[in-house]
Amino acid sequence: EASQAAAAGKRQATTRVWHRPAAIPPAVTADGSGAPGVAAFAPPAGSRRLDGPPAPAAAAGPGEDGGAAPQTVFGETVDVALTTFSVRALDPAGEPIPGLGPQDFTLRVGRRAVPVRAVDFYSAAPEHRLAARLAASPDAVGRGAAGLTVPVLEPPPRLIVLFVQADLHALRVRGHLKMLPFVERLLAELPPRDRVAVVSFDSHLKLWQDFTLDRERAHAAVWDGIRFGGRPWPRSAEGVSLARRWDEEAARDAAQPERALELVADALAALPGEKGIIFLGWGLGRFGAGGFQLRPDYRPALAALGRARATVFVLDVADAAYHSLELGLRQVAADTGGTYAKTAEFPSSAVGRLVSTLASWYVLTVATADLPADGGEVRVALSGRRGQVLVGRLGGR
């Protein structure tokens, strides 16, 4: 009993931190493998860093009975699982807000308020531009003219799909043709490590360009999708491929754009990294005697986008000030944490805001134990600041 008491007195509690990177994208290497992204975070109170298995205590001299001294015994292991959410914080003008910390966000899952344990900020924008934007903000009191409360991390490579909703209707074709030079600008301003693929939907879904770093090829593929012509490029030789997971038979059978979105999301689901779909289109849903309605295919498409953790950013190419089917486009952007913009009157401004929005985002870290067991809708808002937070309704769960 004395020896057991001595051993018990030397027991130590070990905290293991398990990080589930639900929204921190892995880095995509040239051969297509994914290396886990690295993000600094503050562990929950009371935990300590454990870089590896604890080394046994150095052997003390022989015990009083001549035997070896007892080794340190470890017990009471505490597992701390972490869950992450990717969000975008925008000011009233639609510009990203830099320099936010955990205290600047309130997060609710269902009816439960969940404390934000840590915040990581990713941005491809120059830091001096971020600092100038922070200094110009009316909410920047006490933050300093050039100081950011969180470090700016370099964004890992992303996968971007340009989804062209093609049509021969005059208003839609005119809108697409007007957008071609602005799409070229959008591609040029993406970070050079981002890979781009191009798909289109007209009578069915088509893959025109597999993931590539070549912006000229991507732009040419957008033109092919608009004019229903050209030849699709072969499978990517750059390691990360959409074609390898492409269901060609299902793509030929896809009769609605919602079903096409679902198939694109299914092909993206197994690929690593941050994923976005830029939807160059003119409408989702249908309009009839009963007014506007979402099609039954919308729910499966939204679920697939949630599984793929893909955000939809809509550029509405319809050459009209307003049209009924824009309601479906606004819905898919809101449901996935993306943005909606019209291009009929000010296409340059719409593309400029999208470039800025794509450049920066936050990753919020919470303790999984703080989340309600039955889940619920994820809602994130700014605390004491003006603006909005974009988060997918299926994100982080």
C-alpha positions in Angstrom: 0.0 0.0 0.0 2.9 2.4 0.8 4.4 1.7 -2.6 1.1 2.3 -4.4 0.7 5.6 -2.5 4.1 6.7 -3.6 3.4 5.9 -7.2 0.0 7.7 -7.0 1.8 10.8 -5.7 3.9 10.9 -8.8 1.0 10.6 -11.3 0.7 13.5 -13.7 -2.3 14.7 -15.8 -1.6 14.9 -19.5 -3.6 17.1 -21.9 -3.8 16.0 -25.5 -5.1 18.5 -28.0 -6.8 17.1 -31.0 -7.3 19.6 -33.8 -10.0 18.9 -36.4 -9.1 21.3 -39.2 -12.7 21.4 -40.6 -12.0 24.7 -42.3 -8.2 25.3 -42.3 -7.2 24.1 -45.8 -4.2 21.9 -46.3 -1.4 23.1 -48.5 -1.7 21.5 -52.0 1.6 20.3 -53.3 2.6 19.8 -56.9 2.0 16.0 -56.7 -1.5 16.6 -55.4 -0.8 15.5 -51.8 -2.0 17.7 -49.0 0.2 18.8 -46.1 -1.8 19.9 -43.1 -2.0 23.7 -42.9 -0.4 25.3 -39.9 -2.3 27.8 -37.9 -1.4 29.3 -34.5 -4.1 29.1 -31.9 -4.4 29.7 -28.2 -5.2 26.4 -26.4 -8.1 26.4 -24.0 -7.3 27.5 -20.4 -5.6 24.9 -18.3 -4.1 23.0 -21.2 -0.5 22.8 -22.0 1.5 22.0 -25.2 2.5 18.4 -25.8 4.9 18.1 -28.7 5.4 14.4 -28.4 5.2 11.4 -26.0 6.5 12.5 -22.6 9.9 11.1 -21.8 10.2 8.9 -18.8 11.7 10.5 -15.7 15.4 9.9 -15.3 16.0 6.9 -13.1 16.8 7.8 -9.6 19.0 5.7 -7.4 17.9 2.4 -6.0 15.1 2.4 -3.5 15.4 1.6 0.1 14.7 -2.0 -0.6 17.6 -2.1 -3.2 15.2 -2.2 -6.2 14.9 0.3 -9.0 13.1 3.5 -8.2 9.5 3.5 -9.6 9.1 5.2 -13.0 6.7 8.2 -13.4 3.2 7.1 -14.0 0.9 9.2 -16.3 -2.8 9.3 -15.9 -5.9 11.4 -16.1 -5.6 12.1 -19.9 -7.8 14.9 -21.1 -8.6 15.1 -24.8 -9.4 18.5 -26.1 -10.9 18.4 -29.6 -11.0 21.6 -31.7 -13.4 22.6 -34.5 -12.8 25.4 -37.0 -15.1 27.6 -39.0 -14.0 29.7 -42.1 -15.7 33.0 -42.2 -15.4 36.3 -44.0 -15.9 39.6 -42.2 -17.0 42.5 -44.4 -17.6 46.2 -43.5 -20.8 48.1 -44.6 -19.1 48.8 -48.0 -18.5 45.1 -48.6 -14.7 45.3 -48.0 -12.9 42.8 -45.8 -12.2 43.9 -42.2 -8.6 43.1 -41.0 -7.3 42.9 -37.5 -10.1 41.1 -35.7 -9.5 38.9 -32.6 -11.6 36.4 -30.7 -13.3 39.2 -28.8 -14.7 40.6 -32.0 -16.8 37.6 -32.9 -19.9 36.1 -31.4 -20.7 32.6 -32.5 -23.9 30.6 -31.9 -24.7 27.0 -32.9 -28.4 26.5 -32.6 -29.4 28.3 -29.4 -26.1 27.9 -27.7 -23.4 30.7 -27.5 -20.0 29.1 -28.2 -16.9 30.9 -27.1 -14.3 31.6 -29.8 -10.9 30.3 -28.5 -8.7 31.6 -31.2 -8.7 33.4 -34.5 -6.4 33.1 -37.5 -6.4 35.6 -40.3 -5.4 34.6 -43.9 -4.9 37.3 -46.5 -3.2 37.7 -49.9 -3.6 41.5 -49.7 -0.5 43.5 -49.1 -0.1 44.2 -45.3 0.3 47.9 -45.8 -3.1 48.0 -47.6 -4.7 46.0 -44.7 -3.1 48.4 -42.2 -4.4 51.4 -44.1 -7.9 49.9 -44.2 -7.8 49.3 -40.5 -6.7 52.8 -39.8 -9.5 54.3 -41.9 -12.1 52.2 -40.1 -14.3 54.2 -37.7 -14.2 51.2 -35.4 -10.4 51.2 -35.1 -10.3 53.1 -31.8 -7.6 51.9 -29.6 -6.1 49.5 -32.1 -3.4 51.8 -33.4 -3.0 53.1 -36.9 -0.9 50.3 -38.3 -1.1 47.5 -35.8 -3.1 44.3 -36.4 -4.4 42.3 -33.4 -3.7 39.0 -35.1 -0.8 38.1 -37.5 -1.5 37.9 -41.2 -0.9 34.4 -42.4 -0.2 33.6 -46.0 -3.1 31.8 -47.6 -2.5 28.3 -48.7 -3.2 27.4 -52.4 -6.9 27.2 -53.2 -9.1 25.4 -55.7 -11.3 27.7 -57.7 -14.0 26.5 -60.1 -15.4 28.9 -62.7 -19.0 27.7 -63.3 -20.4 29.2 -66.6 -24.2 29.0 -66.9 -24.4 29.4 -70.7 -27.6 30.3 -72.6 -28.4 31.6 -76.1 -30.9 34.2 -74.8 -29.8 37.6 -76.0 -29.7 39.2 -72.5 -27.7 36.4 -71.1 -25.2 36.1 -74.0 -24.7 39.8 -74.0 -24.0 39.7 -70.3 -21.4 36.9 -70.6 -19.6 38.6 -73.5 -19.5 41.9 -71.5 -17.9 40.0 -68.6 -15.1 38.3 -70.6 -12.4 41.0 -70.1 -13.4 41.3 -66.4 -13.1 37.6 -65.9 -9.6 37.9 -67.4 -8.8 40.5 -64.7 -10.3 38.3 -62.0 -8.1 35.4 -63.0 -5.0 37.7 -63.2 -5.6 39.0 -59.6 -6.0 35.6 -58.0 -2.9 34.5 -56.0 -0.5 32.7 -58.4 -0.7 29.4 -56.5 -4.5 29.1 -56.8 -5.6 26.5 -59.3 -8.5 27.1 -61.5 -10.9 24.7 -63.3 -13.7 25.7 -65.7 -17.1 23.9 -66.1 -20.3 25.0 -68.0 -23.9 24.1 -67.9 -26.2 24.6 -70.9 -28.3 21.5 -71.8 -26.0 19.5 -69.6 -22.8 19.8 -67.5 -19.4 20.0 -69.2 -15.8 20.1 -67.9 -13.8 22.4 -70.1 -10.6 22.8 -68.1 -9.2 20.7 -65.3 -7.3 22.5 -62.5 -4.5 24.5 -63.8 -2.2 27.4 -62.9 -2.3 28.7 -66.5 -4.6 31.7 -66.4 -4.7 32.0 -70.2 -6.0 28.5 -70.6 -8.6 29.1 -68.0 -9.8 32.3 -69.7 -10.0 30.5 -73.1 -12.1 27.7 -71.5 -14.6 30.3 -70.2 -15.0 31.6 -73.8 -15.5 28.0 -75.0 -18.2 27.5 -72.3 -20.0 30.7 -73.3 -20.1 29.9 -77.0 -20.9 26.2 -76.7 -17.7 25.4 -78.7 -14.1 24.3 -78.6 -12.7 21.1 -77.2 -12.3 20.3 -73.5 -8.7 20.2 -72.3 -7.4 16.8 -71.1 -7.0 15.8 -67.4 -4.6 18.0 -65.4 -1.0 17.0 -65.3 -0.4 19.3 -62.3 -1.3 16.8 -59.6 -4.7 18.1 -58.5 -7.5 16.9 -60.8 -11.2 17.5 -61.0 -11.5 15.0 -63.9 -10.4 12.0 -61.8 -13.5 12.4 -59.8 -15.8 13.5 -62.6 -18.9 11.4 -63.3 -19.2 11.9 -67.0 -22.5 9.9 -67.4 -24.2 11.9 -64.6 -22.9 15.1 -66.1 -24.5 14.3 -69.5 -27.8 13.5 -67.7 -27.8 16.7 -65.6 -30.9 18.6 -66.7 -30.9 21.5 -64.2 -28.1 23.9 -63.0 -28.8 22.8 -59.4 -28.0 19.2 -60.3 -24.9 20.4 -62.1 -23.7 22.3 -58.9 -24.3 19.1 -56.9 -22.1 17.1 -59.3 -19.3 19.7 -59.2 -19.4 19.7 -55.4 -19.2 15.9 -55.3 -16.1 16.0 -57.5 -14.6 18.6 -55.2 -15.4 16.9 -51.9 -12.3 14.6 -51.7 -9.8 17.3 -52.8 -7.8 19.1 -50.1 -7.7 22.9 -49.5 -10.0 25.9 -49.5 -12.5 25.6 -52.3 -14.6 28.3 -54.0 -17.0 28.2 -57.0 -17.4 31.5 -58.9 -20.8 31.2 -60.5 -21.1 33.2 -63.8 -24.8 32.7 -64.3 -28.2 34.2 -64.7 -30.5 32.2 -62.4 -31.5 29.3 -60.2 -35.0 28.1 -59.4 -38.1 28.7 -61.5 -40.8 31.3 -61.8 -44.4 30.4 -62.5 -48.0 31.2 -61.6 -47.2 30.8 -57.9 -44.2 33.1 -58.1 -40.6 32.1 -57.5 -39.7 28.7 -56.1 -36.5 26.8 -55.6 -36.3 23.5 -57.4 -36.3 20.2 -55.6 -32.7 19.7 -56.8 -31.6 22.6 -54.7 -31.5 20.8 -51.3 -29.2 18.0 -52.5 -27.0 20.5 -54.2 -26.7 22.6 -50.9 -25.9 19.4 -49.0 -23.2 18.5 -51.5 -21.6 22.0 -51.3 -21.6 21.6 -47.5 -19.8 18.3 -47.7 -17.2 19.7 -50.1 -16.9 22.9 -47.9 -17.2 24.9 -51.1 -18.3 28.5 -51.0 -20.3 30.0 -54.0 -19.6 33.5 -55.2 -22.1 34.7 -57.7 -21.6 37.2 -60.5 -25.0 37.7 -62.0 -24.4 38.2 -65.8 -28.1 38.8 -66.7 -28.1 42.2 -68.6 -31.0 43.5 -66.5 -31.5 45.7 -63.4 -33.7 43.0 -61.8 -35.0 39.5 -62.7 -37.0 36.9 -60.8 -34.3 34.1 -61.0 -31.8 36.2 -59.2 -33.5 35.2 -55.9 -32.0 31.7 -56.4 -28.6 33.1 -57.0 -28.8 35.2 -53.8 -30.0 32.2 -51.9 -27.0 29.9 -52.8 -24.5 32.6 -52.0 -26.1 33.2 -48.6 -26.4 29.5 -47.8 -22.7 28.8 -48.5 -21.2 31.9 -47.0 -20.5 33.6 -50.4 -21.4 36.8 -52.1 -23.8 38.0 -54.8 -23.2 40.8 -57.2 -24.8 42.2 -60.3 -22.7 42.9 -63.4 -25.2 44.6 -65.6 -24.2 48.2 -64.8 -20.8 48.2 -63.0 -19.0 45.0 -63.8 -15.6 46.4 -62.9 -16.8 47.3 -59.4 -18.5 43.8 -58.9 -15.3 42.0 -59.9 -13.1 44.3 -57.8 -15.2 43.6 -54.7 -15.0 39.9 -55.4 -11.3 40.0 -55.8 -11.0 41.8 -52.4 -13.4 39.4 -50.7 -11.6 36.3 -52.0 -8.2 37.7 -50.7 -9.0 37.5 -47.0 -10.8 35.3 -44.5 -10.7 34.2 -40.9 -10.6 30.8 -39.3 -12.4 30.7 -35.9 -11.3 27.9 -33.5 -13.7 26.6 -30.9 -13.6 23.6 -28.4 -15.7 20.8 -29.8 -17.0 20.1 -26.2 -18.6 23.6 -26.3 -20.8 22.7 -29.3 -24.3 21.3 -28.7 -24.6 17.6 -29.3 -27.6 18.0 -31.6 -25.9 20.6 -33.8 -27.8 23.5 -35.2 -27.5 26.4 -37.6 -24.1 28.2 -37.3 -24.5 32.0 -36.9 -21.5 34.4 -36.5 -21.8 38.1 -36.0 -19.4 41.0 -35.1 -19.3 42.2 -31.5 -19.3 45.9 -31.1 -18.5 46.6 -34.8 -20.4 47.4 -37.9 -20.5 44.9 -40.7 -21.5 41.4 -41.5 -19.9 37.9 -41.2 -20.4 35.4 -44.1 -20.5 31.8 -43.0 -21.9 28.7 -44.7 -25.0 27.3 -43.0 -23.5 23.9 -43.3 -19.9 25.1 -42.5 -18.0 23.6 -39.5 -20.4 20.8 -38.7 
